[in-house]
Amino acid sequence: MTSYAGPLLLLHTSPVHIPVFESLRDEDHPGLELTHLVAEELLERARAQGPDAVADDVRETLGQAVAAGARAVLCTCSTIGAIAERAGVGVPVLRVDRPMAAAAVAAGTRIVVLAALESTLEPTVALIQDEAAGRSVDVRTLLVPGAWDRFEAGDIDGYVRAVADAADMVTGADAIVLAQASMAPARYLTTTAVPVLSSPGPGLAAAAAAASGTVGGPGRAWPA
């Protein structure tokens, strides 16, 4: 970890997210200082033991970041996002997929969640239900077969193509949610008329606002 965490720390569980968020910063938030922290072992343990198993490590990691100067944190991993939000480290800690979930609920009541990792499905469904705030929503889940194997093998193009193909097979939905930030490029390969929502863009926008002090507070239903 760097000696100065910068105004906005991004906590990743894969290094593939770094260029994605750097590009978004350059396009939409020029001048925003980002620090990236990759902790792949957090996802590995969360998959094996459940997200609660990494709660203490997440809290300690984020506490160190705040002590080093971070004014806000964005967790880009959907599996541990809820754990990060509840860390209680004295600055806004946002999960990247919350604005996406809010947009999905705004789009309608029939929502399909696509994921490549089974551990992502339950947290994402819970988040959508949280954003629905008591309104009735019909959330269906779909695990994209073989997608994560391609991701782990470094076949990112094949991974994204598999996600896009799965999205194009969805029917009877008001919105399709790409549950993992790494899925975002699939949006641009789909042909479905159903809105396909991804998390990096709106997530970074919310975090940038939090880092600047414009808005804040963990658990906030950030605008999409």
N, C-alpha and C positions, 0 to 999 in steps of 0.2 A: 504494500500500500504506500502511496506517496505521502510525503510529510505534510502536504497541504491538500485537503480534499476538494477544494474549489466550491463555488456556490451550489452546484448540483452534482451529487454523486449518483451514478447509475450502477446498481447492483445486478450483475448478470450471472447466469449459470452456464453460459456458452460464449466463447469469444466471437462467434459469428454475428452477434448483435452489435458489436462496436462500430463497424463501418456503416451499418444501417442508421444508427442514431447520430453518428457524426454527419452523415449526409443530410439527414433531416434538420439537424442544427444549422448546417451551412445554408440550407434552402430557406428555412422559416424563422430561425432564431440566431442570426449572425451576431457574434460577440458573446454569446452565452458560453460560459466556461464549464466544461464537462470533465469529470474524472470518472474513469471506468474501473470497476472492481469486478473481476471474474472469479467466481467461487463455484466451480463445477461440482465439487464434492457435496455442496448443499443439496443440489437436485438429486444426486445419486443416493444420498441418505434419505431424503424425503420420499423418493420412490420406493426404497426398500423398507422403511420404517414408519412412514407417514410424516406429513409436514410438521406436526408438533415436535417431532424428534430433533428438529434443527432450530427450534425457537430460541434457545439460549445462545446458540452460536450466531444466529442472525442478529439478536439484540446486542451482543458483544461487538460484532463487526460494525454495525451501524453506530453504536456508541463511540467507537474509535473514530469513525468518519466525522461525526459531529464534533468531537474534541479536536480534530484536525482542521475544522473550518467549514464543513458542509452546512449549508443553510436549508437544504431540502434533499430528499432521497427519492429516486424512482427505482422500484424493483421491477425488472423486465421479465421475471419468471412467474408465470401464472400459477405454478404449483405451490410456490412459497409466498405468493403475493399477500395473502391474508395474514400470514405470520408476520411479514414485514410491516404491514399496516398497523399491527397491534404492538409494535416493538416498544413504543413509548420512550423515545430517545430525545424528546424536547424540540424536535423540528418536524415539519410535515414529511411524512413518509407515504408515498403514493404507490399504488400498484398500477402497472401500465394498462391493465385491461378494464379498469373501472369506467373511464369515459366511453369506451366501446360498448360496455354493457348498458350504460345509460342510453346510448344511441339505439341499441337494439330494442330496448323496451319502448322507446319513443316511436320506433318504426311499426310496432304492432305486437300482438299477443302470441304469435306463432314463431318461435325462435329455434333455429337448429344450430347446435354447437359442434363444430368440427375440431378434432384434436388428433395429434399423432401419438401422444402419450396418454395412457389411461389415467395417470395420476393428475392430469390437468382437468379432466371432465368434471369431477365433483366440485372442486373449488370454483370453476367457472359457472356452473349451474347455480351454486349458492350465491355467487355474486350477482347474477342476473335477477334472481329472486329478491335479493336485498335491494337492488335498484328498482324493482317493481313496486316496492313499498306497500305490500298488501294487495296489490292488484293481481288478478288471476292471469298467469301466463302459462302457456304450454311450451315447455322446453324439451326438445328432443336432442339426443346426443349421437354422434357418429365418430367412431374411431377409424381413421383412415388406414386401411390394411397396408402393412409393409412400409409406410411412410417413414417412421422413425429409424428403421433399419437403413434406409437410404441416407437419412440425415447423418447418422453415426458413421456411415461409410464415406462421407464426404461428397455424396452425389446430391448436391443441393438443387441442381436443376431437376433431377428426377423426383426429389422430395416435393418441390413446389408444384411440379406438374401433377403429381398424384393428388395433392390437396385440391388443385383447381378442378381436376376431373371429378373428384368427390363432390365438390360444391355444385358442379353442373348437373349432378344426378339428383340433387335435392328438389323436392316438390312440396307444395302446400305449406310454404313458409313466408313470413313477412320479412325476415332478416336471417342471414347466415353469419354466424360469429366464428372467426378464425381464432381459436382459443390461445394459440401460442404466437408470440411476436415473430418468431422465425417463419411463420406461414404468410406473412404480409405480402410478399411478392406475388402470391397466387391470385390476389385480387385482380391483377392486371392480365391474367391468363383466362379468366372465367368468361363464359358466354351467357350465363344465366341472367334472367331479368330480375331475380331477387337481389336486393342489396347485399353485398358481401362486405363485412366490416372487419377491419384489422385494428390492432392496438397501438403501434408505435407512434404514428402521427399525433393523434389526440392525446395519447399518454404523455408524450414529451411536451406538448403545449401546456397541459395542466401542471406538469412539474416545473416548467420554466416560469409560469406564473407564481407558483408557490415559492420558488427560489428568489423571485424578485419581491416577494411580500405582497403581491397583488391579491392572491387568495391563499387559503391555507387550511390545514387541519386534516389529520388522518381520517379516512372514512368518508370524506366529502364526496357527494355525487357530482363529480367534475363535469363541466359541459363538454360535449363532443365537438 
